[in-house]
Amino acid sequence: MSVPDEVDLSGGRKQVYRFVERHGPVEPSVVAESVGVDPESFQHHVSILKRDDLLEEDTEGRLRPSLQRGETEEFEEAGVVYEIRPARTADFSGVLGVIHAVTEGLSYVTAETVAEELAYEETLVRRTPTECRVVFVATVADEVVGWAHVEAQEQVSLRGTAECTVGVLEEYRRHGIGSHLLQRGVQWAASRGCRKVYNSHPATNDAAIDFLERNGWEIETIREDHYEIDGELVDEVMLARTIDD
């Protein structure tokens, strides 16, 4: 993950960020000693890097590059004003509620699995030595009305791909919200160096497949009889979006 072009880092602050980028998660004392910055300046650099959403702390107080860096974008279409931004801790229940509402009665198996994982782990953002995930949300009047969940692998041999799920409450569809969420998910995957993003649906979910195709995704493969839905075997349609260099 490289420093975004619009962020101006110089001197000791750049040294701090680069060291954490290469070695994180890492203890703050190790960073300070390794880059040779005096304690007062080091604390200032870390505070600014956190403020700018470039660094974050894990549950053990170690520093690591932020997964969720990104701005809040505001849009208006057909009289609906909404924001697209990285999810915050306070959005947790809203994200789960939207996923459950969107998947109820529909064949969106991967999104149902995402909801189960989020509820079990009780966190939206997660990073382990083998995988990481982020969530973007769409909000109207500060209420979550849509989500995009992106999960990628940390192993070198698997870092080229990511999986994305996206959904919007029915009342807020056809305002471009889903397309903007999808775009943010792809952009995040691209920032990690991914070359392709995947999304899978049962063949019975025509609306979701059509939505992805309209947004430039292509059907890459079909796995026959992959799901069992309502007692019937259903094919899985795997769609992909190739990320241009």
FENNOR-V470857 format. One record per backbone hydrogen bond with DSSP energy under -0.5 kcal/mol. NH is the residue of the N-H (numbers start at 1). CO is the residue of the C=O. E is the energy in kcal/mol with one decimal. If there is no record, write none. Layout:
nh:NH co:CO e:E
nh:NH co:CO e:E
This chain:
nh:7 co:4 e:-1.6
nh:8 co:6 e:-0.5
nh:9 co:7 e:-0.8
nh:13 co:10 e:-1.1
nh:14 co:10 e:-0.7
nh:15 co:11 e:-1.6
nh:16 co:12 e:-2.5
nh:17 co:13 e:-2.4
nh:18 co:14 e:-2.8
nh:19 co:15 e:-2.3
nh:20 co:16 e:-2.2
nh:21 co:17 e:-2.7
nh:22 co:18 e:-1.8
nh:23 co:19 e:-2.3
nh:24 co:20 e:-3.0
nh:25 co:63 e:-0.7
nh:26 co:63 e:-1.9
nh:30 co:27 e:-0.7
nh:31 co:27 e:-1.7
nh:32 co:28 e:-2.7
nh:33 co:29 e:-2.1
nh:34 co:30 e:-2.3
nh:35 co:31 e:-2.5
nh:36 co:32 e:-1.0
nh:37 co:32 e:-1.3
nh:42 co:38 e:-2.8
nh:43 co:39 e:-2.4
nh:44 co:40 e:-1.7
nh:45 co:41 e:-2.7
nh:46 co:42 e:-2.6
nh:47 co:43 e:-2.3
nh:48 co:44 e:-2.3
nh:49 co:45 e:-2.5
nh:50 co:46 e:-2.3
nh:51 co:47 e:-2.4
nh:52 co:48 e:-2.3
nh:53 co:50 e:-1.7
nh:54 co:49 e:-3.1
nh:55 co:49 e:-1.3
nh:56 co:64 e:-2.5
nh:58 co:62 e:-2.1
nh:61 co:58 e:-2.1
nh:63 co:26 e:-3.0
nh:64 co:56 e:-2.1
nh:66 co:54 e:-2.4
nh:73 co:71 e:-0.5
nh:73 co:84 e:-2.7
nh:75 co:82 e:-3.0
nh:77 co:80 e:-2.1
nh:80 co:77 e:-1.9
nh:81 co:79 e:-0.6
nh:82 co:75 e:-2.6
nh:82 co:80 e:-0.5
nh:83 co:139 e:-2.3
nh:84 co:73 e:-2.5
nh:85 co:137 e:-2.2
nh:87 co:135 e:-3.0
nh:91 co:88 e:-1.8
nh:92 co:89 e:-1.7
nh:95 co:91 e:-2.8
nh:96 co:92 e:-2.2
nh:97 co:93 e:-2.5
nh:98 co:94 e:-2.2
nh:99 co:95 e:-2.5
nh:100 co:96 e:-2.5
nh:101 co:97 e:-2.2
nh:102 co:98 e:-2.8
nh:103 co:99 e:-2.5
nh:104 co:100 e:-1.3
nh:106 co:103 e:-2.0
nh:108 co:106 e:-1.2
nh:112 co:108 e:-1.8
nh:113 co:109 e:-2.1
nh:114 co:110 e:-2.0
nh:115 co:111 e:-2.3
nh:116 co:112 e:-1.9
nh:117 co:113 e:-2.2
nh:118 co:114 e:-2.8
nh:119 co:115 e:-2.4
nh:120 co:116 e:-2.1
nh:121 co:117 e:-2.6
nh:122 co:118 e:-1.9
nh:123 co:118 e:-0.8
nh:126 co:133 e:-1.6
nh:128 co:131 e:-3.3
nh:132 co:152 e:-2.6
nh:133 co:126 e:-2.5
nh:134 co:150 e:-2.2
nh:136 co:148 e:-2.8
nh:137 co:85 e:-3.0
nh:138 co:146 e:-2.2
nh:139 co:83 e:-2.2
nh:140 co:143 e:-2.4
nh:143 co:140 e:-1.7
nh:145 co:138 e:-3.2
nh:146 co:138 e:-1.2
nh:147 co:167 e:-2.3
nh:148 co:136 e:-2.2
nh:149 co:165 e:-2.7
nh:150 co:134 e:-2.5
nh:151 co:163 e:-2.7
nh:152 co:132 e:-2.8
nh:153 co:158 e:-0.5
nh:153 co:161 e:-0.8
nh:154 co:130 e:-2.6
nh:155 co:130 e:-0.7
nh:158 co:155 e:-1.6
nh:159 co:155 e:-0.8
nh:159 co:156 e:-0.8
nh:161 co:158 e:-1.3
nh:162 co:196 e:-1.5
nh:163 co:151 e:-2.7
nh:164 co:198 e:-2.9
nh:165 co:149 e:-2.3
nh:167 co:147 e:-2.1
nh:169 co:145 e:-2.9
nh:172 co:169 e:-2.0
nh:173 co:170 e:-1.4
nh:180 co:176 e:-2.0
nh:181 co:177 e:-2.4
nh:182 co:178 e:-2.4
nh:183 co:179 e:-2.1
nh:184 co:180 e:-2.1
nh:185 co:181 e:-2.2
nh:186 co:182 e:-2.2
nh:187 co:183 e:-2.5
nh:188 co:184 e:-2.3
nh:189 co:185 e:-2.0
nh:190 co:186 e:-2.6
nh:191 co:187 e:-2.1
nh:192 co:188 e:-0.9
nh:192 co:189 e:-0.8
nh:193 co:190 e:-1.7
nh:194 co:189 e:-2.3
nh:195 co:160 e:-3.2
nh:196 co:160 e:-1.6
nh:197 co:241 e:-2.0
nh:198 co:162 e:-2.8
nh:199 co:239 e:-2.1
nh:201 co:237 e:-2.2
nh:202 co:107 e:-0.8
nh:203 co:235 e:-2.7
nh:205 co:202 e:-2.2
nh:206 co:204 e:-1.7
nh:209 co:205 e:-1.9
nh:210 co:206 e:-2.6
nh:211 co:207 e:-2.2
nh:212 co:208 e:-2.1
nh:213 co:209 e:-2.2
nh:214 co:210 e:-2.2
nh:215 co:211 e:-0.9
nh:215 co:212 e:-0.6
nh:216 co:213 e:-1.5
nh:217 co:212 e:-2.5
nh:218 co:240 e:-2.5
nh:220 co:238 e:-2.8
nh:221 co:238 e:-1.5
nh:223 co:236 e:-2.3
nh:224 co:222 e:-0.7
nh:226 co:223 e:-1.0
nh:226 co:234 e:-0.6
nh:227 co:234 e:-2.7
nh:229 co:227 e:-0.5
nh:229 co:232 e:-3.0
nh:232 co:229 e:-1.9
nh:234 co:227 e:-3.0
nh:236 co:223 e:-2.8
nh:237 co:201 e:-3.5
nh:238 co:221 e:-2.6
nh:238 co:236 e:-0.6
nh:239 co:199 e:-2.8
nh:239 co:237 e:-0.6
nh:240 co:218 e:-2.5
nh:241 co:197 e:-2.5
nh:243 co:195 e:-2.7
nh:244 co:242 e:-0.6
